[in-house]
Amino acid sequence: MWNTIGALILDPNVRWIIVGCMLLGLSSGVIGSFMVLRKQSLIGDALAHAALPGICIAFMLSGVKSTGGFFIGALVAGVLATFGIRWITQYSRIKQDAAMGIILSFFFGVGVLLLTHIQHSGDGGQSGLDKYLFGQAASMMQSDVYVLAGISLLMIVICVALFRLFKLISFDPGFAKGMGLPVAFLEQLLLLLTVIIVVAGIQAVGVVLMSALLITPAIAARFWTDRLHIMVMVSGIFGALSGLIGTLWSGMVSQLPTGPVTVLAATVFFAISALCAPRRGWLAKLWSRKQTKDQWQRQGGISHE
Amino acid sequence: MSSDFWIILTACLMSAACGLLGCFLILRKMALIGDAISHAVLPGIAIAFLLSGTRDSLAMMIGATALGLLAVFLIQWLQNSGIQSDASIGIIFTALFAIGVIIISLNARNIDLDLDCVLFGEIAYVQWDTWTANGIDMGPRSVWMLGSALLIILLLLALFYKQFKISAFDPAMAVACGIPVMLFHYLLMGMVSMTSVASFESVGAILVVGMLIIPASTAYLLTDRLGRMLMYSVLTGVVSSIIGYYTAYVLNASIAGSIVTVAGILFGIAFVFSPKHGVLIRRLRQRRSQGTAIAE
């Protein structure tokens, strides 16, 4: 097994994919921490689904499959989706979760409509467009990895630079507003960063599973610490490790798709954290309960006098 | 019988079943649980298919419904242990969906289950996939599956209408009245799982969500009474199915996709023009009250 892993790492093509998936996991873990703390975990799911019509329209307009064109199309669709969700919750009595469901499925429905329309119209260049739905990291090329690396670096630089501001709007937006910070602008910026990372990640893990990369590492990291900067780092590390494991494992077994394995690896990190984390984990809670009970009994337990 | 008839009938049965359940999901603020369930049944479908080797077993329906309930149970469990509700939904459904995709891709040779088909469904083929009993052709299998799902839903809702209504609007009062709220919660979730399984082949996992949420939300904007909301929701679903079918025919595209698109457009119309809660009427009311304030 170690030999196959060694061979995989030495293969330059695989090495690119590994780097790409790790960077993706890292940056989505970082951004995901903020989204989870702001209680907007599932917005990533909505954005990933909303990207589909954008990709289709970009293809219909340009007629070629270009990563740049798809990126712009998906970005525009994602931004429109965030506006849609905001409008629906603001101007009607529909709650945020239902609004997210409406936008998610409506955009996806339009996407499927356009996708099948393109496929049935028999243009030869469209084959493989549906790869975007499930993600196929193996189809990533060196240029894609460059794009992904650039985006991830940009994300991380922005997050480090604006860390204190993001922290403030994640925990206490009211106070931030009182201090005179541009809260609405910062919230939009955070959302825009999420859209960018979701769109960048779709190609690797697919539409349905992209949201897992935002949520699962962040929640796993939350178990280990109460401090935001540590949480963001741990979450990024979990994301990157999931990307590494996903790529390696799916490289070793034929027909194993990368995205689902990456997500499962993240879920395993979550399960381990939920079980074993000090203080907040399940075992630690059991242990402290037992200790309290023992102490109580040593002191004489319940007296019935 | 013509293929148009069967396809429209399947779509209408599906949208009626989803429309009824969707109203309760919207009222209980659990719209995204529906999303989670419809994704989480995938491994159940895959495992049952792997074990039984056929698609039309009752075992598949039961197995997948059980998995949907398991997902709800796990989400509840994570929530009780202190994780935010939407994050726990996100963790559970993506994990289960990932397991489903892995099972299907590893057994691609043994499973005659196309991933594309699972996600988008292929309602156009319903009339060729027929159910034969005693050697007699009984018509498309999807119609039977969705028909029985709809029948079960109607039966349960008719029997326990009051209980479902009270637990939807005021769970605390329902508990106080002695209604087993948890039982009705899982009953509702069981029905959602069953409907997702019954309709995944015709409309696919993701678009079931659309039919669960969109028509019910449209109805929610049109009325304040539960009985009417259920009626409007079913009606919107059926109308979108019929218009969606012909739109898809004109555009030469996916029927399921166009049904959801039409449902979304109908929602948009209700959002703007609803006589009760629409954007326009709100503006008018605002202006009128401003006018009277100035006049006074």
Interface residues (C-beta under 8 A of the other chain):
Chain A: V36 K39 Q40 S41 L42 G44 D45 H49 I88 Y91 S92 R93 I94 K95 D97 A98 M100 G101 I102 L104 S105 F106 F108 G109 V110 G111 V112 L113 L114 L115 T116 H117 H120 S121 D130 L133 F134 V208 L209 S211 A212 L214 I215 T216 A218 I219 V253 Q255 L256 P257 G259 P260 V261 V263 L264 T267 F270 A274 W282
Chain B: I26 K29 M30 A31 L32 G34 D35 H39 S81 I83 Q84 D86 A87 I89 G90 I91 T94 A95 F97 A98 I99 V101 I102 S105 L106 A108 L115 D116 L119 F120 I206 L207 V209 G210 L212 I213 I214 S217 Y220 L221 A248 L251 N252 A253 S254 A256 G257 S258 I259 V260 T261 A263 G264 F267 F271 H277 V279 R282
